[in-house]
Amino acid sequence: HPATEVLCDWHPDGRSLVFFSPQISGQQRAPRVFSVPPAGGQPEPLAIPYGTFGAIDETGAWLAYTPLTQSEFRTWKRYQGGMAQDVWLFGLETHESLRVTDHPGTDSLPMWHGRELMFLSYRGSNGRLNLWAYDTQRRTSTQLTDFGEFDVRFPSAGPEDVVFDNG
């Protein structure tokens, strides 16, 4: 099909890719997160009813995601309101859910780096998107970057480092 699908992550077992799609879900405003084998096949929806930018932790037990549609491609910045994203965790085995962020502005693009959950947020003092880390044990967030001129955009966590656009 000619629809837009956004690749988010590899499943930690390496046997499937994680992506989201509004077209496959059948509802433009309620995209779903799916997995699919890298060689192709039918996508399998994950157990959440809707969401974007899903990432599965190294144990395969937790999905980090944002329920609302992505703000990464919108034309406005520093939005605060009902469409601001928050990061959630969902237990893929237990179906437990936990809201990780509750900042009135955008918290987005969650990604796992080992046991640490990283995400972008406007919550810093300079009002720019910067990289933050959430400690899943202590349930606290720490600012990792402090760029003031340009937003951090499109981060990607690898085995050793995190890379992103800035400026």
C-alpha positions in Angstrom: 0.0 0.0 0.0 1.2 3.6 -0.5 0.6 4.7 3.1 3.1 6.3 5.4 4.7 4.0 8.0 7.3 5.1 10.5 10.0 2.7 11.5 10.7 3.1 15.3 12.9 0.3 16.5 14.1 -3.2 16.3 12.6 -5.7 18.8 15.4 -6.6 21.2 15.3 -10.3 20.0 16.2 -9.0 16.5 13.4 -11.0 14.9 11.0 -8.1 14.2 10.8 -4.4 13.5 8.6 -2.0 15.4 6.7 0.7 13.4 3.5 2.7 13.6 1.0 3.4 10.9 -2.3 5.4 10.8 -3.3 3.6 7.5 -3.1 0.1 8.8 -5.0 1.0 11.9 -7.8 2.4 9.7 -7.9 5.7 11.7 -5.7 8.6 10.7 -5.9 10.2 14.2 -5.3 6.9 16.0 -2.2 5.2 14.6 -1.2 1.8 15.9 2.1 0.3 16.8 3.0 -2.9 15.0 5.8 -5.4 14.6 6.8 -7.2 11.5 9.6 -9.6 10.5 12.4 -7.9 8.6 12.0 -10.2 5.7 8.3 -9.1 5.4 5.0 -10.6 6.2 1.8 -9.5 7.9 2.2 -6.8 10.6 1.1 -7.8 14.1 -0.5 -5.0 16.2 1.0 -4.6 19.7 -1.5 -4.7 22.6 -2.0 -0.9 23.0 -5.1 0.5 21.2 -3.2 3.4 19.6 0.2 5.0 19.8 3.3 6.3 18.0 7.0 6.0 18.2 7.1 2.7 20.1 10.4 1.3 21.5 10.7 -2.1 23.4 13.2 -2.4 26.2 16.0 -5.0 26.2 14.0 -7.5 28.2 11.1 -7.4 25.7 8.7 -6.7 28.6 8.1 -2.9 28.3 6.9 -0.8 25.4 7.7 3.0 25.7 5.5 5.0 23.4 3.5 8.2 22.9 -0.3 7.8 22.6 -1.0 10.9 20.5 0.1 11.5 16.9 3.6 12.7 16.4 4.5 16.4 16.8 7.8 15.9 15.1 6.4 17.0 11.7 4.2 19.9 12.9 4.9 23.5 12.0 4.6 24.9 15.5 7.0 24.6 18.5 6.7 24.8 22.2 3.1 23.9 22.2 1.3 23.3 25.5 -2.2 21.9 25.5 -4.3 18.8 24.9 -2.3 17.6 21.9 1.1 17.7 23.7 2.6 14.3 23.8 3.5 12.4 27.0 5.6 9.2 27.2 3.9 6.1 28.6 5.2 2.6 29.4 3.1 -0.5 28.7 3.8 -3.9 30.0 3.6 -6.2 27.0 3.1 -9.3 29.3 1.2 -7.7 32.2 -0.7 -5.0 30.3 0.2 -2.6 33.1 0.5 1.0 32.0 2.5 3.9 33.5 2.5 7.5 32.5 6.2 8.5 32.6 5.9 12.2 31.8 3.3 14.8 32.7 4.9 18.1 31.5 2.3 20.4 29.9 4.5 20.6 26.8 5.7 17.9 24.5 7.6 14.9 25.7 8.3 12.7 22.7 10.4 10.1 20.8 11.1 7.6 23.6 14.0 5.2 23.1 15.7 2.7 25.3 19.5 2.9 25.9 20.0 -0.1 28.1 17.7 0.2 31.1 17.5 4.0 30.7 14.5 5.5 28.8 15.5 8.6 26.8 13.1 11.1 25.3 12.9 14.7 23.9 11.2 17.4 26.0 10.7 21.2 26.0 10.7 21.2 29.8 14.1 22.7 30.3 14.7 26.3 31.3 15.7 27.4 27.8 12.4 26.2 26.1 14.2 24.1 23.5 13.8 20.4 22.8 16.6 18.7 24.6 17.4 15.1 25.4 16.2 13.7 28.8 16.6 10.4 30.6 14.0 8.7 32.8 15.2 6.3 35.5 12.7 3.5 35.6 13.7 2.4 39.1 13.7 5.9 40.8 11.0 7.3 38.5 12.9 10.5 38.0 14.0 12.5 34.9 17.3 14.1 34.3 18.2 16.6 31.5 21.1 15.2 29.3 21.6 18.0 26.8 21.2 21.8 27.3 21.2 23.3 23.8 19.7 26.8 23.8 19.9 27.9 20.1 18.4 24.9 18.3 16.2 22.0 19.2 17.5 18.5 19.4 15.8 16.6 16.6 15.3 12.9 15.6 17.6 11.2 18.2 18.6 7.6 17.7 20.1 5.3 20.4 22.7 2.8 19.4 24.7 0.3 21.5 27.2 2.9 22.6 25.9 6.4 22.0 22.9 8.5 21.1 23.0 10.6 17.9 20.7 13.5 16.9 20.3 16.6 14.8 21.0 20.0 16.4 21.0 23.0 14.1 
